[in-house]
Amino acid sequence: MKLFLLYLLTAVYFLSTPLLSFSEGYKVGEGDVLNITVYENDDLSAKVRVSASGTVRVPLLGEIEVENLTVPQVAAKIESLYSDG
């Protein structure tokens, strides 16, 4: 079954430094929390924490390596994986 995504929004909440502002150059790392929202598909949306191994578990996709990627790179990677079905 091929999934067609209209929108994928990924945001990072900084737990260790709450006042740190978002930057497109920020690299995702261990302990970061990603809020993955798939437009009009709540079953695929998730709030996930980056593991010590640099991965997150995403619905239908399983473990995905995200460490040292920027937030836009993570979003593009997840969107591409969902689109490939």
Buried (B, 14 or more C-beta within 10 A) or exposed (E): EEEEBEEBEBEBEBEEEEEEEEEEEBBBBEEBBBEBBBEEBEEBBBEBEBBEEBBBEBBEBEEBEBBEBBBEBBBBBBBEBBEEE
